[in-house]
Amino acid sequence: MLELYGTEFSSRMLLGTAGYASPDLLRQAVEASDAEIVTVSIRRESARAKTGQGFWGLIEEMGRRVLPNTAGCRTAREAITTAQMARELFGTNWIKLEVIANDDTLQPEVFGLVEAATELNADGFDVLPYTTEDLSVAERLAAAGCDVLMPWGSPIGSARGLANKTALQTLRAYFPDTPLIVDAGLGAPSHAAEVMEMGYDAVLLNTAIAKADNPVTMARGFACAVEGGRLAYEAGIVEPRDMATPSTPVVGTPFFKIDNAS
Amino acid sequence: MQILVNGERLTTDAGSLEELCKRLGFAGAKIATAVNGCFVAAAARARTQLAEADEIEIVAPRQGG
């Protein structure tokens, strides 16, 4: 079971709700993914359109736990105020904390991230920080009270998979007991399986499913890959080696002659 | 007085944030608010007085990744 801030989940995939062609497609994709946690956001509400009110109805109907984000925030201050508004709006202490450095990479602004995480943890939030794979930043976030860490795989929406697998493995080894979730950059189910085989606790994705030609089938594909990768990790993957080892028993091979054995 | 609501200029004589939200049609709506970059809880809107050039944010749930 996946445990995040004292709550257990059987699914190890967290799913974003943005970018689907229709609300119905979103609902079907969430169902197909088996995700128990969906990410949401807050945006300015128009007095005329009142877009958010309809979306709230859909969220309630889906019955999943929501993880609000602070997407688009550029400073710790913006992120903190956004988190406070999200807490009241969604009625949860959970926050996917994002402080963004620039538009081209959407990479975490790690100094503001640590600053905001420190204040939000002190204010009673359960912070799930979207961070880089940098170990020293992860240490600062953990010291600030973050019990879950969410390093990026590669830039948000890039679908490139794991840009720095070695550093992600180091993070896993360094934090054996901290729930680690790869958030962002996964494009194919094989990327998700790779993350899970490394012993990561979960994946968080959005674009790979929302923008697939068939989001519902892709949601199922990712769910299978996440489960397969996790089972492989639990089962223990054999170590790679340079030379062949026969899988069929050598003893009793027909036509065997001692000269062939050299 | 002139204030900014979600980045747009608005002339209003609403005394409180609660009154402003009501006049904009948000009574009973699922919203959260901030004034000049600081969160204002729903329970505090009635006692939050507005002043010239205040910058108000009124937000609601939206899709997110």
Interface residues (C-beta under 8 A of the other chain):
Chain A: G16 T17 A18 G19 Y20 L26 T39 V40 S41 I42 R43 R44 E45 S46 A47 K50 T51 G52 Q53 F55 W56 I59 P68 N69 A71 R77 E78 T81 Q84 M85 A86 E88 L89 F90 I156 N206 T207
Chain B: N6 G7 L24 G25 F26 A29 K30 I31 A32 T33 A34 G37 C38 F39 A41 A42 E57 I58 V59 A60 P61 R62 Q63 G64 G65
